[in-house]
Amino acid sequence: MPNKNGKKFTFIDLFAGIGGIRIAFERAGGKCVFTSEWDAPCQVMYEANFGDKPHGDITKLVAEEVPDHDILTGGFPCQAFSIIGNKLGFADTRGTLFFDVERILRVKQPKAFLLENVKQLTTHDKGRTFKAILEKLESLGYFVHYKVLNGLDFGVPQRRERIMLVGFKKNHPFEFPKHGVATKTLADILEPDDEVDKKHFLSDYFRKKLKAKLREQNKKITLRPVILHENKGGNLGIHQHSCALRANGSYNYLTVNGERRLSPREMLRLQGFPDTFRIVVPDTQARKQAGNSVVVPQIAAVACAMIQAMNQTPQNRLAQADLFTKTIKIEKVYAH
């Protein structure tokens, strides 16, 4: 979606992974002018799909050298702030990757930002981590909005809850979207079994072991397609959607109809990636990348809402103290 002048907005893609956030913001009408991602296999996948090789380690990035941009985006890793907090009372974020987001925002002063993270960020270390982050963002002059959104509400059959933090330099009338525009079911996502590489099918040993667990737990697969999810305690859940993909564990704890694992293409579909997205790395890397990525249509919906808000007249600016008091209340805000 272009701005009022009909021009595309610009954005940068930090902690880019394989580019899920980039796809989303391009769908909203944006032009990516800079990318940063340190992981080499992710760089390979990113360059194969976008033609740009991301810059490497963000901690070595000189903020002044980042191109000017309208919106900063990034799914920054949540490192433990507790060690820093014990020493500095959460007055400093240096030593964490959020600090690199903070310093780029301070130098480049973009009109807005979108940050994505796991929903547990709000409760990490009794909420002090999240409070420290909000304090830093507000001190940079941003009006901050946050909410936990679920991938199930945005067109993918994956229960994936992530917190979105959106900030604006001006007090634009912003509301988070509640749902996407289309919905895909497992049947839409899964490849036909006869087209799936045999290496993804369970061995006889594991198939028998899984069936035995189902009997022990008095559970049956009564419809298809379903995904079986085995939690850490060994309990099996049977769902018509996937539980949240993880970087390293999804392949082993999720099974399709109790017969096979998810293929890399299916995992990317669960994140909302188009089938035109090229997979040019080994399966082990592709699975890790899919698990670390974002729900593309969810991010796209937020991006569109941001542009709509930025195209509206800002509201009267609240006193910073009043705004901050409202913002730092640690709430569990879920979209259902």
Residue pairs with C-beta under 8 A, 6 or more apart in sequence:
1 28
1 29
1 304
1 307
1 308
1 311
2 8
2 9
2 29
3 9
3 307
3 310
3 311
4 311
8 29
8 30
8 31
9 29
9 30
9 31
9 70
9 71
9 307
9 310
10 30
10 31
10 32
10 33
10 67
10 68
10 69
10 70
10 71
11 25
11 30
11 31
11 32
11 33
11 69
11 70
11 71
11 72
11 73
12 32
12 33
12 34
12 35
12 36
12 66
12 67
12 69
12 71
12 72
12 73
12 104
12 110
13 19
13 21
13 22
13 25
13 32
13 34
13 35
13 36
13 54
13 73
13 74
14 35
14 36
14 58
14 72
14 73
14 74
14 76
14 100
14 101
14 104
15 36
15 37
15 58
15 74
15 75
15 76
15 77
15 97
16 22
16 35
16 36
16 37
16 42
16 46
16 54
16 74
17 37
17 39
17 42
17 46
17 75
17 289
17 292
17 293
17 294
18 42
18 45
18 46
18 49
18 289
18 293
19 35
19 45
19 46
19 49
19 50
20 271
20 272
20 273
20 293
20 294
20 295
20 296
20 299
21 73
21 74
21 75
21 114
21 116
21 294
21 299
22 32
22 35
22 50
22 73
23 273
23 274
23 277
23 296
23 300
24 294
24 296
24 297
24 298
24 299
24 300
24 302
24 303
25 32
25 71
25 73
25 299
25 300
25 303
26 32
27 296
27 300
27 303
28 300
28 303
28 304
28 306
28 307
29 307
30 70
30 71
30 303
32 50
32 52
33 67
33 68
33 69
34 55
34 66
34 67
34 69
35 46
35 50
35 52
35 54
35 55
36 54
36 55
36 56
36 58
36 61
37 43
37 46
37 54
37 55
37 56
38 56
38 57
38 58
41 281
41 285
41 288
41 289
42 54
42 289
43 53
43 54
43 56
44 280
44 281
45 278
45 279
45 280
45 281
45 285
45 286
45 289
46 52
46 53
46 54
47 53
47 54
48 278
48 280
49 277
49 278
55 61
58 97
58 100
59 97
59 100
61 100
61 104
63 103
63 104
63 106
63 107
63 108
64 107
66 104
66 107
66 108
68 108
69 108
69 110
70 110
70 111
70 112
71 110
71 111
71 112
71 113
71 114
71 306
72 101
72 104
72 105
72 108
72 110
72 112
72 113
72 114
73 113
73 114
73 115
74 101
74 113
74 114
74 115
74 116
75 115
75 116
75 117
75 294
76 97
76 98
76 100
76 101
76 115
76 117
77 97
78 117
78 118
78 120
78 121
78 124
78 129
79 95
79 96
79 97
79 98
80 124
80 125
80 129
81 90
81 93
81 96
81 124
81 125
81 128
81 129
81 132
82 125
82 128
82 129
83 95
84 90
84 92
84 93
84 94
84 95
84 96
85 125
85 128
85 129
85 132
90 128
90 129
90 131
90 132
90 135
93 99
93 102
93 132
93 133
93 136
98 133
98 136
101 113
101 115
102 136
102 137
102 140
105 113
105 137
105 140
105 142
106 140
109 141
109 169
110 169
111 168
111 169
111 170
111 310
112 166
112 167
112 168
112 169
112 306
112 310
113 137
113 142
113 165
113 166
113 167
114 164
114 165
114 166
114 299
114 302
114 303
114 306
115 164
115 165
116 162
116 163
116 164
116 165
116 294
116 299
117 162
117 163
117 165
118 162
118 163
119 148
119 161
119 162
119 163
121 129
121 130
121 133
121 163
122 130
122 146
122 148
122 163
122 330
122 331
122 332
123 130
123 330
123 332
124 130
127 330
130 330
131 328
131 330
133 165
134 144
134 146
134 324
134 327
134 328
135 324
135 328
137 144
137 165
137 167
138 144
138 320
138 323
138 324
138 327
141 169
142 167
142 168
142 169
143 167
143 168
143 169
143 170
143 171
143 172
143 323
144 165
144 166
144 167
144 327
145 165
145 166
145 167
145 174
145 176
146 163
146 164
146 165
146 166
146 333
147 163
147 164
147 176
147 333
147 335
148 161
148 162
148 163
148 164
148 332
148 333
148 334
148 335
149 161
149 162
149 163
149 164
149 176
149 177
149 298
149 302
149 335
150 159
150 160
150 161
150 334
150 335
150 336
151 158
151 159
151 160
151 161
151 162
151 244
151 271
151 272
151 295
151 298
152 158
152 159
152 160
152 241
153 178
153 179
153 180
153 298
153 335
153 336
154 177
154 179
154 180
154 272
154 295
154 297
154 298
154 301
155 180
155 181
155 182
155 183
155 184
155 272
155 297
155 298
156 184
156 189
156 269
156 270
156 271
156 272
156 295
156 297
156 298
157 184
157 185
157 186
157 188
157 189
157 240
157 241
157 242
157 270
158 241
158 242
158 243
158 244
158 245
158 270
158 271
158 295
159 239
159 241
159 242
159 243
159 244
160 244
160 245
160 295
161 244
161 334
162 294
162 295
162 298
164 176
164 302
166 174
166 176
166 302
166 306
168 174
168 306
168 309
168 310
168 314
170 314
170 317
171 314
171 315
171 316
171 317
171 318
172 309
172 310
172 312
172 314
172 315
173 309
173 312
173 314
173 315
174 305
174 306
174 309
175 305
175 309
176 302
176 305
176 335
177 301
177 302
177 304
177 305
178 335
179 301
179 335
180 297
180 298
180 301
181 297
181 301
182 297
184 269
185 240
186 225
186 226
186 227
186 240
186 241
186 242
187 225
188 269
189 266
189 269
189 270
190 225
190 256
190 266
191 263
191 265
191 266
193 259
193 260
196 260
196 263
197 263
200 260
200 261
200 262
200 263
201 259
201 260
201 261
202 210
202 255
202 258
202 259
202 260
202 261
207 258
207 259
210 228
210 236
210 255
210 258
211 258
213 230
213 234
213 236
214 220
214 221
214 236
214 258
217 235
217 236
219 236
219 238
221 228
221 238
221 257
221 258
223 240
224 257
225 240
225 256
225 257
226 238
226 239
226 240
226 256
226 257
227 238
227 239
227 240
227 241
227 242
227 243
227 254
227 255
227 256
227 262
228 236
228 237
228 238
228 239
228 254
228 255
228 257
228 258
229 236
229 237
229 238
229 239
229 242
229 243
229 253
229 254
230 236
230 237
230 253
230 254
230 255
231 237
231 253
237 243
242 254
242 262
242 270
243 254
245 254
245 267
245 270
245 271
245 290
245 291
246 291
247 288
247 291
247 292
248 288
248 291
249 291
250 262
250 267
250 287
250 290
250 291
251 261
251 262
251 287
252 261
254 261
254 262
255 261
256 262
256 266
262 270
264 279
264 283
264 286
264 287
264 290
265 275
265 279
267 286
267 287
267 290
267 291
268 277
268 279
268 286
268 290
268 293
269 275
270 290
271 290
271 293
271 294
271 295
271 296
272 295
272 296
272 297
272 298
273 290
273 293
273 296
279 286
281 289
